[in-house]
Amino acid sequence: MPNKFILQISFVIALIVGVSTSAHAILPIEKLDSFKGAQAYLVQTKALPMVDIEISIDAGDRYDPGVKSGLATMAGRLMNYGAKSDKGLLNEAQIADEIADLGANLGISVGGERAVMRIRTLSRKDLRDRAVQLASAMLSAPTYDAKILAREKQRMATALLESETKPESVLDRRFRKSVYGDYPLANSPTVKSITNISASDLQQFHKQLYRGDRMIVSIVGDVSKAEAAEIVQSLLQRVPQSGPPVAKLPEFERSPVEPLSQREVAIPFDSQQAHIAMGMTAVTRSNPDFFPLLVGNYILGGGGFVSRLMSEVREKRGLAYSVFSYFAPGKDAGTFQAGVQTKNDQATLALEVMSSTIAQFIADGPTQAELDAAKANLINGYPLRIDNNRKLLDNVSSIAWNNLPLDTMEIWTKQVEAVNLEQVKMAFQKHLAMDRMKIVVLGAKK
């Protein structure tokens, strides 16, 4: 009996190690043939009998008309609530029942640059095909029922009103407006802009932007290249390949140099703590300086308790529990942001310390010891970025969306290792400047 128990434990350990090893291996990205104008990519992994699929559509919030901000989000949300399939109309209950019956996950989210549909299903062909067929109907022919739209507009309006009571939400909206200026990503939905959206607006938005030449399909899982190609064709079979020209977005511009009086915004708010955000427009993901900025920011404010900001603001002065900084690079736009929460009567001091720490880092860069530690932490932690199918899909999707080399995952650690002190210093001085930083302070007493 003991021997049998030992054998069972050994088998479980071997299985875990096998799955872990497979998940940590750097698997190649295969480019599939284009279909309906859409790009398609595959990573084959046999660790689990699952397949994860993402369709990225160039139909994000930045395409919202100003008076109808929230249109892109609403267009994505209502795709879950009704669609025309080959078998007839599907209402929201039928869609939900089919997803539950399949044991699958299927949903749509909308961000600044893109809308994203994600599907997770067992790789068994009959179940996989049903999930793909359902997704295809939702992707190509949402019904946008006027009654459901009215309900969702009310829900969204209620959520927006509630968000006005949350300091984090108010700070985020005001900070984006301050940083992005006239660029469309500065806009946020309001109760009025949501009220302006009609069912015909949704239909028009979908018809104009949800088409093959604006889509990228990424697949990760237990499927062959031929099966992946079949998935892509099934997903997009009813999607138009192209359409009329889409209005060109305005140029994304760097934050201008301005006096402090025009860069700092104070927002009264009934809160026990002051919420502070500081930042500016920054690089896109494809920028050659991405890795020096990534490594440098780990030292500045991205490395948690080992970062400079944490040391100066929390450890030395006890001004806050947490303080951070990060770059948020997209395909066409990007930002740098630092933030802290502190007591209202400490807001001025916390802002001064955060500002001086960032300014010193821009001027002097890191030490060699800081650089070595940051690179070691990033490189040693890299397997955790790709240790399951969903994380792999995140990486494949990002690589495809940002037009990065297909071997990006394979050479990521080498690119981190290659970063040197001069590169970090030059990149920070090139892309950041204190006289272009926008500052929003919410809740602080003057």
C-alpha positions as CSV (number, residue, x, y, z in Angstrom):
1,M,0.0,0.0,0.0
2,P,2.7,2.5,0.8
3,N,4.5,1.7,-2.4
4,K,1.3,2.4,-4.4
5,F,0.8,5.7,-2.6
6,I,4.4,6.7,-3.4
7,L,3.8,5.8,-7.1
8,Q,0.7,7.9,-7.1
9,I,2.5,10.9,-5.6
10,S,5.4,10.4,-8.1
11,F,3.0,10.4,-11.0
12,V,1.3,13.6,-9.8
13,I,4.7,15.3,-9.4
14,A,5.8,14.2,-12.8
15,L,2.6,15.5,-14.3
16,I,3.0,18.9,-12.6
17,V,6.6,19.1,-13.7
18,G,5.7,18.1,-17.3
19,V,2.9,20.8,-17.5
20,S,5.2,23.4,-15.9
21,T,8.0,22.6,-18.3
22,S,5.8,22.8,-21.3
23,A,4.3,26.1,-20.1
24,H,7.7,27.6,-19.4
25,A,9.1,26.7,-22.8
26,I,9.4,29.4,-25.4
27,L,7.0,28.2,-28.1
28,P,7.3,29.6,-31.6
29,I,4.6,31.8,-33.1
30,E,3.4,30.6,-36.5
31,K,1.9,33.0,-39.0
32,L,-1.2,31.7,-40.7
33,D,-2.5,32.6,-44.1
34,S,-4.5,35.8,-44.2
35,F,-8.2,35.4,-44.5
36,K,-10.7,38.2,-45.3
37,G,-7.8,40.6,-44.9
38,A,-7.2,39.6,-41.3
39,Q,-3.8,38.6,-39.9
40,A,-3.7,35.3,-38.0
41,Y,-1.2,33.7,-35.6
42,L,-0.8,30.4,-33.8
43,V,1.1,29.0,-30.9
44,Q,0.6,25.2,-30.5
45,T,0.8,23.8,-27.0
46,K,-0.3,20.4,-25.9
47,A,-0.2,21.1,-22.1
48,L,-4.0,21.1,-21.8
49,P,-6.9,20.0,-24.2
50,M,-7.9,23.7,-24.5
51,V,-7.8,26.4,-27.1
52,D,-7.8,30.1,-26.4
53,I,-8.7,32.5,-29.2
54,E,-8.6,36.3,-29.4
55,I,-9.9,38.6,-32.2
56,S,-8.5,42.1,-31.9
57,I,-10.4,44.7,-33.8
58,D,-9.3,48.2,-34.6
59,A,-12.5,49.6,-33.1
60,G,-11.6,51.0,-29.7
61,D,-12.8,54.0,-27.8
62,R,-10.6,56.4,-29.8
63,Y,-13.2,56.1,-32.6
64,D,-16.0,57.5,-30.5
65,P,-17.6,60.7,-31.7
66,G,-17.1,63.3,-28.9
67,V,-20.9,63.7,-28.3
68,K,-21.4,60.0,-28.2
69,S,-18.4,58.9,-26.1
70,G,-19.0,55.3,-25.0
71,L,-20.3,54.2,-28.4
72,A,-17.4,51.7,-29.0
73,T,-17.9,50.2,-25.5
74,M,-21.6,49.9,-26.0
75,A,-21.1,48.3,-29.5
76,G,-18.9,45.7,-27.9
77,R,-21.0,45.0,-24.8
78,L,-24.2,44.4,-26.8
79,M,-22.7,41.8,-29.0
80,N,-23.3,39.4,-26.0
81,Y,-27.0,40.1,-26.1
82,G,-28.3,39.1,-29.5
83,A,-27.0,37.9,-32.8
84,K,-28.2,36.4,-36.2
85,S,-26.8,32.9,-36.7
86,D,-27.2,30.4,-39.5
87,K,-30.0,28.8,-37.5
88,G,-31.8,32.1,-36.9
89,L,-31.9,34.8,-34.2
90,L,-30.2,34.1,-30.9
91,N,-31.3,36.2,-27.9
92,E,-29.2,36.9,-24.8
93,A,-30.6,33.9,-22.9
94,Q,-29.8,31.5,-25.7
95,I,-26.3,32.9,-26.1
96,A,-25.7,32.5,-22.3
97,D,-27.2,29.0,-22.3
98,E,-25.0,27.9,-25.2
99,I,-21.8,29.2,-23.6
100,A,-22.7,27.5,-20.3
101,D,-23.6,24.2,-22.1
102,L,-20.2,24.3,-23.8
103,G,-18.4,25.0,-20.6
104,A,-16.7,27.8,-22.5
105,N,-15.8,31.4,-21.9
106,L,-16.7,34.0,-24.5
107,G,-16.7,37.8,-24.0
108,I,-16.0,41.1,-25.6
109,S,-14.0,44.0,-24.0
110,V,-13.2,47.4,-25.4
111,G,-10.2,49.5,-24.6
112,G,-8.7,52.7,-26.0
113,E,-7.2,51.3,-29.1
114,R,-9.0,48.1,-29.8
115,A,-12.0,45.9,-29.1
116,V,-11.2,42.3,-28.1
117,M,-13.3,39.2,-28.4
118,R,-11.9,36.2,-26.4
119,I,-13.0,32.6,-26.6
120,R,-11.8,29.7,-24.4
121,T,-13.1,26.2,-25.1
122,L,-12.1,22.6,-25.0
123,S,-10.2,21.7,-28.1
124,R,-12.5,18.7,-28.9
125,K,-13.7,19.4,-32.4
126,D,-17.4,19.3,-31.8
127,L,-17.3,21.6,-28.8
128,R,-14.7,23.9,-30.4
129,D,-16.8,24.2,-33.6
130,R,-19.9,25.2,-31.7
131,A,-18.1,27.9,-29.7
132,V,-16.5,29.3,-32.9
133,Q,-19.8,29.3,-34.7
134,L,-21.4,31.2,-31.8
135,A,-18.6,33.7,-31.7
136,S,-18.8,34.1,-35.5
137,A,-22.5,35.1,-35.2
138,M,-21.8,37.6,-32.5
139,L,-18.8,39.0,-34.3
140,S,-20.5,39.4,-37.7
141,A,-24.2,40.0,-37.0
142,P,-25.1,41.5,-33.6
143,T,-28.8,42.5,-33.4
144,Y,-28.4,45.6,-31.3
145,D,-32.0,45.4,-30.1
146,A,-33.4,48.9,-29.1
147,K,-35.0,47.6,-25.9
148,I,-31.7,46.0,-24.7
149,L,-29.8,49.1,-25.6
150,A,-32.2,51.2,-23.5
151,R,-31.6,48.8,-20.5
152,E,-27.8,48.9,-21.0
153,K,-27.7,52.6,-21.3
154,Q,-29.5,52.9,-18.0
155,R,-27.0,50.5,-16.4
156,M,-24.1,52.3,-17.8
157,A,-25.5,55.7,-16.7
158,T,-25.9,54.3,-13.2
159,A,-22.4,53.0,-13.1
160,L,-21.0,56.4,-14.3
161,L,-22.9,58.2,-11.6
162,E,-21.5,55.8,-9.0
163,S,-18.0,56.2,-10.4
164,E,-18.2,59.9,-9.6
165,T,-18.2,58.9,-5.9
166,K,-14.9,57.0,-6.3
167,P,-11.7,59.0,-6.2
168,E,-9.8,56.5,-8.3
169,S,-12.3,56.9,-11.2
170,V,-12.4,60.7,-11.0
171,L,-8.6,60.9,-10.9
172,D,-8.2,58.5,-13.9
173,R,-10.6,60.5,-16.1
174,R,-9.1,63.8,-15.2
175,F,-5.6,62.6,-15.6
176,R,-6.3,61.1,-19.1
177,K,-7.9,64.4,-20.1
178,S,-4.9,66.3,-18.9
179,V,-2.3,64.1,-20.6
180,Y,-4.0,63.3,-23.9
181,G,-5.3,66.8,-24.5
182,D,-7.1,66.9,-27.9
183,Y,-6.3,63.2,-28.7
184,P,-9.5,61.0,-28.7
185,L,-8.3,58.9,-25.8
186,A,-8.7,61.9,-23.5
187,N,-12.5,61.5,-23.7
188,S,-14.6,59.6,-21.2
189,P,-18.3,58.6,-21.4
190,T,-20.8,60.8,-19.6
191,V,-24.5,60.2,-18.8
192,K,-25.3,62.7,-21.6
193,S,-23.0,61.1,-24.2
194,I,-24.5,57.7,-23.4
195,T,-28.0,59.1,-23.8
196,N,-27.1,60.2,-27.3
197,I,-26.3,56.7,-28.6
198,S,-29.0,55.0,-30.7
199,A,-29.4,51.5,-32.1
200,S,-28.6,52.8,-35.6
201,D,-25.4,54.4,-34.3
202,L,-24.3,50.9,-33.1
203,Q,-25.2,49.3,-36.4
204,Q,-23.3,51.9,-38.3
205,F,-20.3,51.7,-36.0
206,H,-20.2,47.9,-36.3
207,K,-20.6,48.0,-40.1
208,Q,-17.8,50.5,-40.5
209,L,-15.2,49.1,-38.2
210,Y,-15.9,45.3,-37.6
211,R,-14.4,44.0,-40.8
212,G,-11.6,41.6,-41.8
213,D,-8.9,44.2,-42.7
214,R,-9.2,45.7,-39.2
215,M,-8.9,42.3,-37.4
216,I,-6.1,40.1,-36.0
217,V,-6.8,36.6,-34.8
218,S,-4.4,35.0,-32.3
219,I,-4.8,31.3,-31.3
220,V,-3.0,29.4,-28.5
221,G,-3.7,25.8,-27.6
222,D,-4.1,22.2,-28.6
223,V,-4.8,22.6,-32.3
224,S,-2.8,21.9,-35.4
225,K,-1.9,24.6,-38.0
226,A,-4.6,23.2,-40.3
227,E,-7.2,23.3,-37.5
228,A,-6.2,26.8,-36.6
229,A,-6.7,27.9,-40.2
230,E,-10.1,26.3,-40.1
231,I,-11.0,28.2,-36.9
232,V,-10.0,31.5,-38.6
233,Q,-12.1,30.8,-41.6
234,S,-15.1,29.8,-39.5
235,L,-14.8,32.9,-37.3
236,L,-14.6,35.4,-40.2
237,Q,-16.7,33.7,-42.9
238,R,-19.5,36.2,-42.6
239,V,-17.4,39.3,-41.8
240,P,-16.8,41.7,-44.7
241,Q,-13.3,41.9,-45.9
242,S,-13.2,45.7,-46.2
243,G,-15.3,48.8,-46.3
244,P,-15.3,52.6,-46.8
245,P,-12.4,54.6,-45.5
246,V,-12.4,55.3,-41.8
247,A,-11.8,58.9,-40.7
248,K,-8.2,59.5,-39.9
249,L,-7.4,60.0,-36.2
250,P,-5.5,63.1,-35.2
251,E,-1.8,62.9,-34.7
252,F,-0.7,61.8,-31.3
253,E,1.5,64.6,-29.9
254,R,3.9,64.8,-26.9
255,S,2.8,66.7,-23.9
256,P,3.8,70.3,-24.4
257,V,6.2,72.3,-22.2
258,E,4.1,74.4,-19.9
259,P,4.5,76.4,-16.6
260,L,3.5,74.5,-13.5
261,S,0.4,76.6,-13.0
262,Q,-1.0,75.1,-16.2
263,R,0.2,71.6,-15.6
264,E,-1.1,71.1,-12.1
265,V,-4.8,70.5,-11.4
266,A,-6.3,70.4,-7.9
267,I,-9.7,68.7,-7.6
268,P,-11.6,69.1,-4.3
269,F,-12.9,65.8,-3.1
270,D,-14.4,64.5,0.1
271,S,-11.8,61.8,0.9
272,Q,-9.5,61.0,3.8
273,Q,-6.6,60.6,1.5
274,A,-5.2,62.7,-1.4
275,H,-4.8,60.8,-4.7
276,I,-2.0,62.1,-6.8
277,A,-1.2,61.3,-10.5
278,M,1.8,62.6,-12.4
279,G,2.7,61.8,-16.0
280,M,2.8,62.6,-19.7
281,T,2.6,61.1,-23.1
282,A,5.4,58.6,-23.9
283,V,6.5,55.9,-26.2
284,T,4.6,53.3,-28.2
285,R,5.4,49.5,-27.7
286,S,7.4,49.3,-30.9
287,N,9.8,52.2,-29.9
288,P,13.4,51.1,-29.9
289,D,13.8,52.6,-26.4
290,F,11.1,50.3,-24.9
291,F,13.5,47.9,-23.1
292,P,15.7,50.6,-21.6
293,L,12.6,52.3,-20.3
294,L,11.2,49.0,-19.0
295,V,14.3,48.2,-17.1
296,G,14.7,51.8,-15.9
297,N,11.2,52.0,-14.7
298,Y,11.6,48.8,-12.7
299,I,14.2,50.6,-10.7
300,L,12.3,53.9,-10.5
301,G,8.8,52.7,-9.5
302,G,7.9,49.4,-11.1
303,G,9.8,47.1,-8.8
304,G,7.6,47.4,-5.7
305,F,9.5,47.5,-2.5
306,V,12.9,47.6,-4.2
307,S,12.1,50.8,-6.3
308,R,13.5,54.2,-5.7
309,L,10.0,55.8,-5.3
310,M,9.1,53.3,-2.6
311,S,12.4,53.9,-0.8
312,E,12.0,57.7,-0.8
313,V,8.3,58.1,-0.2
314,R,7.5,55.1,2.1
315,E,10.6,53.7,3.7
316,K,12.4,57.0,4.4
317,R,9.5,59.3,5.1
318,G,6.4,57.1,5.8
319,L,4.2,59.2,3.5
320,A,2.3,56.4,1.8
321,Y,1.8,52.7,1.9
322,S,2.3,52.4,-1.9
323,V,3.8,54.5,-4.6
324,F,4.4,53.4,-8.2
325,S,5.3,54.4,-11.8
326,Y,4.8,52.7,-15.1
327,F,4.8,53.1,-18.9
328,A,1.6,52.1,-20.7
329,P,2.7,51.8,-24.4
330,G,0.2,51.1,-27.1
331,K,0.4,50.7,-30.8
332,D,-0.2,54.3,-31.7
333,A,0.0,56.1,-28.3
334,G,1.5,55.7,-24.9
335,T,1.8,57.3,-21.5
336,F,4.1,57.4,-18.4
337,Q,2.4,57.7,-15.0
338,A,3.4,57.8,-11.4
339,G,1.0,57.8,-8.5
340,V,0.6,57.8,-4.8
341,Q,-2.1,58.0,-2.1
342,T,-1.3,59.9,1.1
343,K,-2.9,61.8,3.9
344,N,-4.5,65.1,2.8
345,D,-2.1,67.2,5.0
346,Q,0.9,65.3,3.5
347,A,0.0,65.7,-0.2
348,T,2.3,68.7,-0.9
349,L,5.3,66.9,0.7
350,A,4.5,63.6,-1.0
351,L,4.3,65.3,-4.4
352,E,7.5,67.1,-3.8
353,V,9.3,63.9,-2.9
354,M,7.9,61.9,-5.8
355,S,8.8,64.8,-8.3
356,S,12.3,65.2,-7.0
357,T,12.9,61.4,-7.1
358,I,11.7,61.2,-10.7
359,A,13.7,64.3,-11.7
360,Q,16.9,62.9,-10.2
361,F,16.4,59.6,-12.0
362,I,15.9,61.3,-15.3
363,A,19.0,63.4,-14.7
364,D,21.4,60.8,-13.4
365,G,19.9,57.4,-14.2
366,P,20.4,54.3,-12.1
367,T,23.5,52.8,-10.5
368,Q,25.2,49.7,-11.9
369,A,24.0,47.7,-8.9
370,E,20.4,48.8,-9.4
371,L,20.6,48.0,-13.1
372,D,22.0,44.5,-12.4
373,A,19.4,43.7,-9.8
374,A,16.5,44.9,-12.0
375,K,17.7,42.9,-15.0
376,A,18.0,39.8,-12.9
377,N,14.6,40.2,-11.4
378,L,12.9,40.8,-14.8
379,I,14.8,37.9,-16.5
380,N,14.2,35.4,-13.6
381,G,10.5,36.4,-13.5
382,Y,9.9,36.1,-17.2
383,P,8.7,32.5,-17.1
384,L,5.8,33.7,-15.0
385,R,4.7,35.9,-18.0
386,I,4.2,32.9,-20.2
387,D,3.3,30.0,-17.8
388,N,-0.2,29.3,-19.1
389,N,-2.2,29.6,-22.3
390,R,-3.9,32.9,-21.4
391,K,-0.6,34.6,-20.7
392,L,0.8,33.2,-23.9
393,L,-2.2,34.6,-25.7
394,D,-1.7,38.0,-24.1
395,N,1.9,38.0,-25.5
396,V,0.9,36.7,-28.9
397,S,-1.8,39.3,-29.2
398,S,0.5,42.1,-28.1
399,I,3.2,41.1,-30.5
400,A,0.7,40.9,-33.4
401,W,-1.2,44.1,-32.5
402,N,2.1,46.1,-32.1
403,N,3.7,44.7,-35.3
404,L,6.6,43.3,-33.3
405,P,9.0,40.5,-34.6
406,L,7.5,37.0,-34.2
407,D,10.5,35.9,-32.1
408,T,9.9,38.6,-29.5
409,M,9.1,36.1,-26.7
410,E,12.3,34.1,-27.6
411,I,14.6,37.1,-27.4
412,W,12.8,39.1,-24.6
413,T,15.3,38.1,-21.9
414,K,18.3,38.8,-24.3
415,Q,16.9,42.3,-24.9
416,V,16.6,43.0,-21.2
417,E,20.1,41.6,-20.6
418,A,21.5,43.9,-23.3
419,V,20.3,47.1,-21.6
420,N,23.1,49.3,-20.2
421,L,23.4,52.3,-18.0
422,E,23.8,54.8,-20.8
423,Q,20.8,53.5,-22.7
424,V,18.6,53.9,-19.6
425,K,19.8,57.4,-18.9
426,M,19.5,58.5,-22.6
427,A,16.0,57.0,-23.0
428,F,14.6,58.7,-19.9
429,Q,16.1,62.0,-20.8
430,K,14.8,61.6,-24.4
431,H,11.2,60.7,-23.5
432,L,10.5,62.3,-20.1
433,A,10.8,65.8,-18.8
434,M,9.6,67.3,-15.6
435,D,8.4,70.5,-17.4
436,R,6.0,68.4,-19.5
437,M,4.6,66.3,-16.7
438,K,0.9,66.8,-16.0
439,I,-0.1,66.7,-12.3
440,V,-3.6,65.9,-10.8
441,V,-4.1,66.1,-7.1
442,L,-7.5,65.0,-5.9
443,G,-8.8,65.6,-2.4
444,A,-5.9,67.5,-0.9
445,K,-6.5,70.4,1.4
446,K,-5.0,73.7,0.2
